[in-house]
């Protein structure tokens, strides 16, 4: 796994910590790498995870989504997303959020811009304490070439693993750039990573790539405490 050029990184005074509590907001894909040693690299007293099986940007951008509840079963679409490995302090008032920007349903740059702007606004609404938000796309396929030739992005794909892939379309990357530029005082890019091999299971990584993802994200944020 390695970095992928072309996207702006975190920057600006607001991105400089140290932060007391960083919340990673993600999906099932996040949970798969989180337990592979990530918290042994960063200061685990200052990191926590909020994930939902179908934690896509269209859900996190909706302030009324049940996913925002801190109680329930993250595998149940009508339920909340409990906080895992809570920060030692300010667990309900994180000052940094890292959001997994995940969706297979959005097919245009403008659609992504609208969704990401809603995400940013909703995160700030839910957490008035937040000083900085990093947007992090999913780990993309090797060379960002489709692993699943049957991928069929579009309406309904966010809950249909057979239609998903680790391919990140260029209109998503360009939307990320524009949203970060529009909110440069409070929003940056998280690490942009690429898998070493295909898993042939939607966007899910192999075990070795999950470990590498954990290590690389950990190294990225160890340098930005």
C-alpha positions in Angstrom: 0.0 0.0 0.0 1.2 3.5 -0.7 0.2 7.1 -1.0 -1.5 8.5 -4.1 -0.6 11.9 -5.5 -2.9 14.6 -6.8 -4.8 15.5 -3.6 -4.0 18.2 -1.2 -2.9 17.2 2.3 -3.8 18.7 5.6 -2.7 22.3 6.1 -3.2 25.5 7.8 -2.9 26.6 11.4 -6.2 25.0 12.4 -4.9 21.6 11.5 -2.0 21.8 14.0 -2.7 20.1 17.3 -2.2 18.7 19.6 -5.8 17.7 19.7 -7.4 16.3 22.9 -9.8 13.9 21.1 -9.9 12.8 17.5 -13.0 10.9 16.3 -12.7 8.7 13.2 -16.2 8.5 11.6 -16.4 5.5 9.3 -18.0 2.3 8.1 -17.4 -1.4 8.3 -14.3 -0.9 6.2 -12.8 1.2 9.0 -13.5 -1.3 11.7 -11.5 -3.9 9.6 -8.2 -2.0 9.9 -8.7 -0.1 13.2 -7.9 -3.2 15.3 -4.7 -4.0 13.3 -2.4 -1.9 15.5 -3.5 1.6 14.7 -3.9 2.6 18.3 -0.4 1.3 19.1 1.0 4.0 16.7 -1.0 7.0 17.7 -1.8 8.1 21.3 -4.9 5.8 21.8 -6.0 8.0 24.7 -6.7 10.7 22.2 -8.5 8.7 19.5 -11.9 7.1 19.2 -13.9 5.4 16.5 -17.6 5.8 15.5 -18.5 3.4 12.7 -21.6 2.0 11.1 -21.9 -0.8 8.7 -23.4 1.5 6.1 -21.7 4.7 7.2 -21.7 6.5 3.9 -21.4 10.2 3.3 -25.1 10.5 2.5 -25.9 9.2 6.0 -23.3 11.3 7.9 -24.5 14.4 6.1 -28.0 13.9 7.5 -28.3 15.3 11.0 -31.4 13.2 11.6 -29.7 9.9 10.7 -30.0 7.3 13.5 -26.3 6.6 12.9 -25.5 9.8 14.9 -26.8 8.1 18.1 -24.0 6.8 20.4 -26.1 3.8 21.4 -27.3 0.7 19.5 -26.0 -1.8 17.0 -23.7 -0.5 14.2 -24.8 -3.5 12.0 -28.4 -2.4 12.2 -29.5 0.4 9.8 -32.1 1.7 12.2 -29.7 1.9 15.0 -26.9 4.1 16.2 -23.1 3.9 16.1 -21.6 3.5 19.6 -18.2 5.1 20.2 -15.4 2.5 20.3 -12.3 3.0 22.4 -13.4 6.4 23.8 -10.9 9.2 24.2 -9.7 9.7 27.8 -11.2 13.2 27.8 -13.8 15.1 25.7 -15.2 12.0 24.2 -18.5 13.8 23.4 -16.7 17.0 22.3 -13.9 15.9 19.9 -11.8 18.7 18.6 -10.8 16.8 15.4 -12.8 14.5 13.2 -11.6 12.3 10.4 -14.4 11.3 8.0 -14.3 8.3 5.7 -15.7 9.7 2.4 -17.5 6.6 1.2 -20.3 6.2 -1.3 -20.9 4.2 -4.4 -24.2 6.0 -5.2 -23.0 9.4 -6.2 -22.2 9.7 -9.9 -21.2 13.4 -10.4 -18.7 15.9 -9.0 -21.5 18.2 -8.0 -23.2 15.4 -6.2 -20.1 14.7 -4.2 -19.6 18.4 -3.5 -23.1 18.7 -2.1 -22.7 15.5 0.0 -19.3 16.5 1.4 -20.5 20.0 2.2 -23.5 18.5 4.1 -21.0 16.2 6.0 -18.9 19.2 7.0 -21.9 21.2 8.1 -23.4 18.3 10.1 -20.2 17.4 11.8 -19.9 21.0 13.0 -23.5 21.0 14.1 -23.1 17.8 16.1 -19.7 18.8 17.5 -19.4 22.5 18.1 -16.1 21.7 19.7 -14.5 20.6 16.4 -11.6 22.7 15.2 -10.5 20.5 12.2 -12.0 17.9 9.9 -10.0 15.6 7.6 -11.7 14.0 4.7 -10.3 10.6 3.8 -11.3 8.6 0.7 -11.5 4.8 0.9 -8.3 2.9 0.1 -8.4 2.6 -3.7 -7.7 -0.4 -5.9 -4.1 -1.1 -7.1 -3.3 1.7 -9.6 -7.0 2.7 -9.0 -8.0 0.2 -11.6 -11.2 -1.7 -11.0 -10.9 -5.0 -9.1 -14.5 -5.9 -9.6 -15.4 -5.7 -13.3 -19.1 -6.1 -12.4 -19.1 -2.8 -10.4 -22.3 -0.8 -11.0 -22.1 2.4 -9.1 -25.4 4.4 -8.7 -28.6 4.5 -6.6 -28.8 1.5 -4.3 -25.1 0.6 -4.5 -24.3 1.7 -1.0 -26.0 -1.3 0.5 -25.2 -3.8 -2.3 -21.7 -5.2 -2.0 -22.0 -6.9 -5.4 -22.1 -3.5 -7.0 -19.1 -2.0 -5.1 -15.4 -1.8 -5.8 -12.3 0.0 -4.5 -12.2 2.2 -7.6 -12.3 5.9 -6.7 -13.7 7.9 -9.7 -12.0 11.1 -10.7 -15.0 13.2 -10.0 -14.8 12.2 -6.3 -11.2 13.3 -6.1 -12.0 16.6 -7.8 -14.9 17.2 -5.5 -12.7 16.5 -2.4 -10.2 19.1 -3.7 -12.9 21.7 -4.2 -14.5 21.2 -0.8 -11.2 21.3 1.0 -10.3 24.5 -0.8 -13.7 26.1 0.0 -13.2 25.3 3.8 -9.4 25.7 4.0 -9.7 27.2 7.5 -11.2 24.1 9.0 -11.0 21.1 6.5 -8.1 19.2 5.1 -7.3 15.9 3.4 -6.5 12.7 5.3 -4.1 10.1 3.8 -4.8 9.0 0.3 -3.9 5.3 0.1 -3.7 2.5 -2.5 -4.0 -1.2 -1.9 -1.3 -3.6 -3.1 -3.7 -6.4 -4.3 -7.4 -7.0 -5.1 -9.6 -8.8 -2.6 -12.4 -9.5 -5.1 -14.9 -8.7 -2.3 -16.2 -5.2 -3.1 -14.0 -2.6 -1.5 -12.8 -4.8 1.4 -9.1 -5.2 1.7 -7.0 -8.3 2.1 -5.8 -9.0 5.6 -2.3 -7.8 4.7 -3.6 -4.6 3.2 -5.7 -3.9 6.2 -2.6 -4.1 8.3 -0.7 -1.8 6.0 -3.6 0.6 6.0 -3.5 0.6 9.8 0.2 1.3 9.8 0.1 4.1 7.2 -2.8 5.9 8.7 -1.2 5.6 12.1 2.1 7.0 10.8 0.3 9.9 9.1 -1.5 10.9 12.3 1.4 10.3 14.6 3.1 13.2 12.7 -0.1 15.3 13.3 -1.1 14.7 16.9 
